[in-house]
Amino acid sequence: MKKITLLTILFFCQLTMYAQQATSLKLMPMPKQSMLNIGKYRITGKFTVSIQANTADTTLYKAINRTYQALNRKTGLIFGQQYITATDRSDSASLVIAVKTIASAAIGVDESYSIKVDEKQVKLEAPNTIGVLRGLETLLQLWDKDNIGYYFPCIVIDDSPRFKWRGLMIDAARHFITFDEMRKNIDAMAAVKMNVLHWHLSDDEGFRVESKLFPKLQLDGSNGDYYTQAQLKELVVYAKDRGIIIVPEFDMPGHSQSWFAGYPELASQPGPYRPGPRGQWQKEHPDPNARKSTSLADIIANLEAPTFDPTNEKVYAFLDKFVGEMATIFPAGYMHIGADENNGLAWRQNPAIAAYMQQHNIQNTDDLQKYFVSRMYAILKKYHRQLIGWEEIYNDKLPADAILHKWIPTDGMIKSYGKTNDLATHHSVLISEGFYLDMFMPAYMYYNNPAFVNAASPNILGGEGAQWTELADNNNIDGRIWPRAGAIAERLWSPANVNDVDDMYRRLFLFRNQLDEQGLSHISNYERALRRLTNGAPIENLQTLTDVLAPVKGYRKLMAAMFKPAQATFQTTALTNVSDIVFVDSETKRKFRRLVQIYLEKKDKNAEEQIKAYLISWQQNDGLLKLVFAGNKRLTEVEDHSKNLATAATIGLDALNRIDKGTANDAAWVKQQSNALDEFGKAHNETEIAVIPEIGALVTGHLSNEPVSYSAF
């Protein structure tokens, strides 16, 4: 009963805190300009929509009707219009949408719009279809309710994006991501005004596209998991209707093991091949040098990875036909060839390739890579496609219209091909450096990405969040991408001076709930995974613990997976451990951190009561989990975290008690408790307790700034 009382107190304290923020905008991303005025436009069952447009536009009307029905679901009101058409043109409608021209999703298209809401009417104006789509997403986020009913706040918005390329890369090769899951992510992208889905469709582990010209690609290279051409075309249209283009990536000349399962004659070594984790080849043909170090740089340098033979003319004839086929499926004028992490080892070990290099005065494998890229550039040009490649394609002879995709941090761990501004001197550049979602970094790091903040060249098209899927599958990918990708979307859309981290997090978690409402599975999958861990028992106490856990940051978890025995590779191991399901950004941590900050700055009593409620809940929770832990081998990985959280909470309560009594926290006590908390804060079984720094701040009386970076390993 005591625990219920404390949680009830905590709930009402949180309601009070949110009530104070009710007048704040909850938009994600924030618009270029906005002015919030006094008053509200009330939404009733008489809500109507009219369109002022000179031409019929299927994309426009589908988007307006989706928004109309979404508002209908949100309010539960029975709106009078069944389906909005070109005949609905009344100037007195509740929502009047004015658009001048038809436009399709494209890089560089005008995406601006304006919204004006007063107590009498809502107006959305845009120069073209795409601007309307962006404005409709803003309207859905403006929707709100109070004790009277539903409304739009009175506001004036003038909005347009900061960067023209705002993308999300999803890897479907390592773990196959289903068609339905891709659609959900496109919906989420549209909600935050992203406009490019970069779809990584081939890698060592799988070839995920149906080719009618070369059917062995999917039959032998996919383990049965691939998209049919009908599905691909359907998804292209689905994305287009939401203002998003799809840019396919087919990785070459390396990362290509799955290509050779069906067509080994294209490879630099004879094979045989089958799709599987990178390094499978060298496990069967071990190179001693590959075992000497576990650093990423050494792995890349010594990995004997399957690679296309760039000296074989049949390779280019094959790829010419393949690119031509894919160009009929993906109409956007871009194709990504990858071309990353090729160490040239497979080429150096082939005598015929070495002889070709000598005959043609090719000095080294870097120059051979340049040759391959130049041949692919010509093939893509033939089919009116602009070549994109990871930054390894950079060289002084690269055509000016090739797009460089920056991903390597300039920290010396891996050879970087230059700083972003330098690369952008002669080429258009995309930035994914600092936007890798699979590194488990908190959202504020993507939001304040120094690689992006310092980028100044006009040749920078924009950037992409990147979700590689060695450690993500259909059951957890939503929670791995969202809502953190919303912070990246805001950095790419909103002005640079929109940079308040606390407000970003406030809006990010509201956005997380919006995504749940529209069908994304990040919350439901999390809760389902917890029920699996408790064998169907109630999850409330386990969730109290897991809500304040986070995966270890960087690539420590991935490196551990890569060096497991062959029978337990990352592709075949179920991603059901606690570290696979907990969110990277703990909402509880963000709320708790804000409370600690307010308390330490102002000695605010309301904040203190909420802090105590959290601490008492955590202190008691370990005892409540005893029955859940008993005999449950799957939860042994977090038992120590549960005990440590309880002890840490006791330390926090002691610190508050000392402050209340005016007892100075003497140096010896502070040191002793801080040392204990440091131990509790260490990662254990690939997770860590996220709130330890904030509890430590109660001990020291000082809340330190959060780290600006974490080590990758």
Protein Blocks (a to p, Z undefined) as FASTA:
>chain_A
ZZmmmmmmmmmmmmmmmmmmmmpccbdcddfbdcddeddddddfkbccddddfbdcfklm
mmmmmmmmmmmmmnopacfbfbdcfklmcfkbmbdcddfbdcdddehiacbdcddddfkb
ccdddfbfklmmmmmmmmmmmpccdfkbccddddddddddfbfbdcddddfklpccdfkl
mmmmmmmmmmnopabdcddfbdfkbccbdcfklmmlmmmmnnopacdfklmmmmmmmmmm
nopacddddddfehklmmmmmmmmlpmbebjaddddehklmmmmccfklmmpccfklmmm
mmccddddfkbmklmmmmmmmmmmmmmmmmcfcdcehjpoiehlmmmmpmklmmmmmmno
pablklmmmmmmmmmmmmmmmnopacdddfklgcfklcfkbccddfbdcehlaccebdfk
lmmmmpccddfehpafklopafklmmmomklmmpmbfklnbdcddddfklgcfklmmmmm
pmklmmmmmmmmmcfklccfklmmmmmmmmmmmmmmnopaklmmmmmmmmmmnnopafkl
mmmmmmmgccdehjllmmmmmmgcfklcfklpccfbfklmmcfbdfklmmmmmmmmmmmm
nopaklmmmmmmmmmmmmmmmmmmmmmmnopaklmmmmmmmmmmmmmmmmmmmmmmmmmn
opacdfklmmmmmmmmmmmmpceehiacfklmmmmmmmnopacdddfbdcfZZ
